[in-house]
């Protein structure tokens, strides 16, 4: 019986160490995601809509940015920007592709983020952005980054 107890306890501890919450990310990732230079433009007084951007690069398998949320706004949309017949056209899109060869740059005057229902923000403040990515199998992954509140361009 003594030998059995010596085997059961280590086996239970080993099984417990291997388990984890169902939402825990897989130990081996097919791609590494790097997010940098995230920003939100401070909305003008009395306005609750603004833009923002960031830079995303991946190492390994391509990813698709499918959504962004933040406690600093009620809603965040992914937008394209193009010029058509001398007019700037902004359109909401469902996603943006990111690969090693094609990093994603969201910026003023180009593809960007649009924030709606923006809470009061102070210049220099940092707010969380929660980015949702999917891979080719449809598996979702979230990345949290800090976005700096910057002034409106002159």
Long-range contacts (C-beta under 8 A, 24 or more apart in sequence): 25-141, 29-60, 29-141, 30-60, 30-61, 30-135, 31-58, 31-59, 31-60, 31-61, 31-62, 31-63, 31-135, 32-58, 32-59, 32-60, 33-57, 33-58, 33-63, 33-98, 33-133, 33-141, 33-143, 34-58, 34-59, 35-129, 35-131, 35-143, 35-145, 36-145, 38-129, 38-145, 38-146, 38-147, 38-148, 39-147, 39-148, 39-149, 39-150, 40-70, 40-72, 40-113, 40-115, 40-118, 40-121, 40-127, 40-147, 40-148, 40-149, 40-150, 41-108, 41-149, 41-150, 41-151, 41-152, 41-153, 42-121, 42-122, 42-123, 42-149, 42-150, 42-151, 42-152, 43-115, 43-118, 43-121, 43-152, 44-152, 47-118, 48-116, 48-117, 48-118, 49-114, 49-115, 49-116, 49-118, 50-114, 50-115, 50-118, 51-79, 51-108, 51-112, 51-113, 51-114, 51-115, 52-106, 52-112, 52-113, 52-114, 52-115, 52-147, 53-105, 53-106, 53-107, 53-108, 53-112, 53-113, 54-104, 54-106, 54-113, 54-129, 54-145, 54-147, 55-103, 55-104, 55-105, 55-106, 56-98, 56-103, 56-104, 56-131, 57-98, 57-100, 57-103, 57-104, 58-98, 58-99, 58-100, 58-103, 59-100, 60-100, 61-135, 61-136, 62-97, 62-98, 62-99, 62-100, 62-135, 62-136, 63-97, 63-98, 63-99, 63-133, 63-134, 63-135, 63-141, 64-95, 64-96, 64-97, 64-98, 64-133, 64-134, 64-135, 65-95, 65-96, 65-98, 65-104, 65-131, 65-132, 65-133, 66-94, 66-95, 66-132, 66-133, 66-134, 66-140, 67-131, 67-132, 68-113, 68-129, 68-130, 68-131, 68-132, 69-129, 69-130, 69-132, 70-115, 70-127, 70-128, 70-129, 70-130, 70-147, 71-119, 71-127, 71-128, 72-115, 72-118, 72-119, 72-121, 72-127, 72-128, 72-147, 73-115, 73-116, 73-117, 73-118, 73-119, 74-116, 74-117, 74-118, 75-115, 75-116, 75-117, 76-113, 76-114, 76-115, 76-116, 76-129, 77-113, 77-114, 77-116, 78-106, 78-111, 78-113, 79-111, 79-112, 79-113, 79-114, 80-111, 81-109, 81-110, 81-111, 81-112, 90-114, 98-133, 108-153, 121-149, 122-149, 123-149, 123-150, 123-151, 124-148, 124-149, 125-149
